[in-house]
Amino acid sequence: MKQVVISGTGLYTPPNSISNEELVACFNAYAEQFNADNAGAIEAGTVTALEPSSVAFIEKASGIKSRYVMEKEGILDPKRMVSRIAERADDELSLQAEICVAAAQQALDRAGRSAADIDMVLVACSNMQRAYPAMAVEVQQALNIDGYGFDMNVACSSATFGIQQAVAAVQSGQARAVLVLNPEITSGHLNWRDRDSHFIFGDACTAIVIEAKDAAVSQHQFEILDTKLKTSFSNNIRNNFGFLNRFDEAGAGQPDKLFKQQGRKVFKDVCPMAAEMIKESIARAGLEVPQVSRYWLHQANLNMNLLISKLILGREAEPGEAPVILDSYANTSSAGSIIAFHKHQDDLPTGALGVICSFGAGYSIGAVVVRKL
Ligand SMILES: CC(C)(COP(=O)(O)OP(=O)(O)OC[C@H]1O[C@@H](n2cnc3c(N)ncnc32)[C@H](O)[C@@H]1OP(=O)(O)O)[C@@H](O)C(=O)NCCC(=O)NCCSC(=O)CC(=O)O
């Protein structure tokens, strides 16, 4: 079987960051106004008063201190609480394609490649800006890539599932090299008025170049030793937004058309599944856990990552063993584990072993075992 490498990664970080303090001040202003506007109904018991959010809770429950977003003024306006970004004309590069291009250029540079070397573009993320034409085909045109592209959505596991598709395309000879892109504009699916989840997500885009080991020219290569994917249906993380919403006009704009979750159940279900999957992947690659020096885990919640590393290692992880980017990026869905990989790989020596692991809605779990070359 042809050996395949990740030869470069890239990261687009939006220019605007929102601190927990700013976010909570906005939510609490909104909640206060809602309670004042509905004082009579709250008194009568027909409407439930909104409770205030708290910076201390957010940090303790999630490890998140701030998040990047495409546009922050609209989110922080208590009368609006959603970004304000003008729709672009059909002949302009779309917002999601624009951040793909930025991340892709960085990944291509790091891989020592140009668009002419790429045959396939995968846009793999939780939320596509539109149904069609595929975002990947627009990105392909913007970068002047000759070949093919398509979109795929496996929620938070989109990047690892995308890597597996890219590996298969290179091994089967469909593509010399593949660009996998994870443009997560999660600010669009987040209900900023929901106290339980308003702090969870942030925006970012990651890019990964995957190609045959014997052709790669990059100084930053990681050989892919094993990929393992698993899905198991659950309603505990769900978003009912879709083009059939218009069949029932009463449903349009309802809170369930945005991200919703049973956070505690997700925590309980997913941690053991992810740890098991990582251990299985390490064994499938013919390795043992003590040989692995780094885990680039999906970044949803700090406590979740601490527990998963403990289940794998049988002890607390040492600093650096499972790097965290949640504090400044929050949960960037499929981009999270790749941001951790991108930012925390250059210090590893040749031969170091690591696992990229994603987990999220579906449920979906993906593990990719790599060795630094
Ligand atoms: C969501 C959580 C951070 C919530 O933390 P906890 O479970 O500790 O908290 P909880 O919801 O039980 O709430 C505890 C108490 O705090 C209150 N509480 C809730 N929100 C609050 C807020 N903003 N400020 C202050 N208090 C708050 C609750 O009302 C409750 O009160 P009382 O005690 O009075 O009842 C966590 O459960 C979590 O991260 N779970 C994993 C979620 C996850 O990974 N999801 C994947 C995301 S999807 C993803 O990554 C992408 C994808 O796949 O698409």
The ligand as an SDF file (V2000), in Angstrom:
LIG
                    3D

 54 56  0  0  0  0  0  0  0  0999 V2000
  -21.7360   22.0700   28.1030 C   0  0  0  0  0  0  0  0  0  0  0  0
  -20.8830   21.8860   29.3410 C   0  0  0  0  0  0  0  0  0  0  0  0
  -19.7090   22.8670   29.2960 C   0  0  0  0  0  0  0  0  0  0  0  0
  -21.7280   22.2200   30.5510 C   0  0  0  0  0  0  0  0  0  0  0  0
  -21.0300   21.9990   31.7450 O   0  0  0  0  0  0  0  0  0  0  0  0
  -21.7150   21.2260   32.9690 P   0  0  0  0  0  0  0  0  0  0  0  0
  -22.2110   19.9200   32.4240 O   0  0  0  0  0  0  0  0  0  0  0  0
  -20.7530   21.2130   34.0920 O   0  0  0  0  0  0  0  0  0  0  0  0
  -22.8770   22.1910   33.3480 O   0  0  0  0  0  0  0  0  0  0  0  0
  -24.4600   21.9880   33.3410 P   0  0  0  0  0  0  0  0  0  0  0  0
  -24.9820   22.2640   31.9690 O   0  0  0  0  0  0  0  0  0  0  0  0
  -24.8370   20.7130   33.9980 O   0  0  0  0  0  0  0  0  0  0  0  0
  -24.8470   23.1700   34.2690 O   0  0  0  0  0  0  0  0  0  0  0  0
  -24.4280   23.2500   35.6510 C   0  0  0  0  0  0  0  0  0  0  0  0
  -25.1500   24.4140   36.3050 C   0  0  0  0  0  0  0  0  0  0  0  0
  -24.6790   25.6430   35.7180 O   0  0  0  0  0  0  0  0  0  0  0  0
  -25.7680   26.3790   35.1910 C   0  0  0  0  0  0  0  0  0  0  0  0
  -25.3190   27.0810   33.9820 N   0  0  0  0  0  0  0  0  0  0  0  0
  -25.4080   26.6670   32.7100 C   0  0  0  0  0  0  0  0  0  0  0  0
  -24.9050   27.5830   31.8860 N   0  0  0  0  0  0  0  0  0  0  0  0
  -24.4820   28.6140   32.6610 C   0  0  0  0  0  0  0  0  0  0  0  0
  -23.8550   29.8500   32.3840 C   0  0  0  0  0  0  0  0  0  0  0  0
  -23.5790   30.2400   31.1540 N   0  0  0  0  0  0  0  0  0  0  0  0
  -23.5240   30.6330   33.4280 N   0  0  0  0  0  0  0  0  0  0  0  0
  -23.8100   30.2630   34.6880 C   0  0  0  0  0  0  0  0  0  0  0  0
  -24.3930   29.1010   35.0070 N   0  0  0  0  0  0  0  0  0  0  0  0
  -24.7350   28.2850   34.0090 C   0  0  0  0  0  0  0  0  0  0  0  0
  -26.8280   25.3450   34.9100 C   0  0  0  0  0  0  0  0  0  0  0  0
  -28.0880   25.9770   34.9060 O   0  0  0  0  0  0  0  0  0  0  0  0
  -26.6390   24.3850   36.0630 C   0  0  0  0  0  0  0  0  0  0  0  0
  -27.2740   24.8910   37.2060 O   0  0  0  0  0  0  0  0  0  0  0  0
  -27.9280   23.9290   38.3060 P   0  0  0  0  0  0  0  0  0  0  0  0
  -26.7560   23.2040   38.9200 O   0  0  0  0  0  0  0  0  0  0  0  0
  -28.6030   24.9090   39.2120 O   0  0  0  0  0  0  0  0  0  0  0  0
  -28.8470   23.0150   37.5530 O   0  0  0  0  0  0  0  0  0  0  0  0
  -20.3600   20.4540   29.4660 C   0  0  0  0  0  0  0  0  0  0  0  0
  -21.4070   19.5550   29.7820 O   0  0  0  0  0  0  0  0  0  0  0  0
  -19.6850   19.9780   28.2110 C   0  0  0  0  0  0  0  0  0  0  0  0
  -18.8170   20.6240   27.6550 O   0  0  0  0  0  0  0  0  0  0  0  0
  -20.0160   18.8110   27.7390 N   0  0  0  0  0  0  0  0  0  0  0  0
  -19.4060   18.2740   26.5440 C   0  0  0  0  0  0  0  0  0  0  0  0
  -20.0580   18.9100   25.4290 C   0  0  0  0  0  0  0  0  0  0  0  0
  -19.4100   18.6350   24.1520 C   0  0  0  0  0  0  0  0  0  0  0  0
  -18.2860   18.2780   24.0090 O   0  0  0  0  0  0  0  0  0  0  0  0
  -20.1580   18.8030   23.1590 N   0  0  0  0  0  0  0  0  0  0  0  0
  -19.7150   18.6480   21.8840 C   0  0  0  0  0  0  0  0  0  0  0  0
  -20.0600   19.8840   21.2600 C   0  0  0  0  0  0  0  0  0  0  0  0
  -20.4620   19.6100   19.6590 S   0  0  0  0  0  0  0  0  0  0  0  0
  -19.0600   19.7570   18.8230 C   0  0  0  0  0  0  0  0  0  0  0  0
  -18.0100   19.7830   19.3710 O   0  0  0  0  0  0  0  0  0  0  0  0
  -19.2050   19.9660   17.3900 C   0  0  0  0  0  0  0  0  0  0  0  0
  -20.0280   19.0010   16.6290 C   0  0  0  0  0  0  0  0  0  0  0  0
  -19.8860   17.7710   16.6910 O   0  0  0  0  0  0  0  0  0  0  0  0
  -20.8330   19.5140   15.8460 O   0  0  0  0  0  0  0  0  0  0  0  0
  1  2  1  0
  2  3  1  0
  2  4  1  0
  2 36  1  0
  4  5  1  0
  5  6  1  0
  6  7  2  0
  6  8  1  0
  6  9  1  0
  9 10  1  0
 10 11  2  0
 10 12  1  0
 10 13  1  0
 13 14  1  0
 14 15  1  0
 15 16  1  0
 15 30  1  0
 16 17  1  0
 17 18  1  0
 17 28  1  0
 18 19  1  0
 18 27  1  0
 19 20  2  0
 20 21  1  0
 21 22  1  0
 21 27  2  0
 22 23  1  0
 22 24  2  0
 24 25  1  0
 25 26  2  0
 26 27  1  0
 28 29  1  0
 28 30  1  0
 30 31  1  0
 31 32  1  0
 32 33  2  0
 32 34  1  0
 32 35  1  0
 36 37  1  0
 36 38  1  0
 38 39  2  0
 38 40  1  0
 40 41  1  0
 41 42  1  0
 42 43  1  0
 43 44  2  0
 43 45  1  0
 45 46  1  0
 46 47  1  0
 47 48  1  0
 48 49  1  0
 49 50  2  0
 49 51  1  0
 51 52  1  0
 52 53  2  0
 52 54  1  0
M  END
$$$$
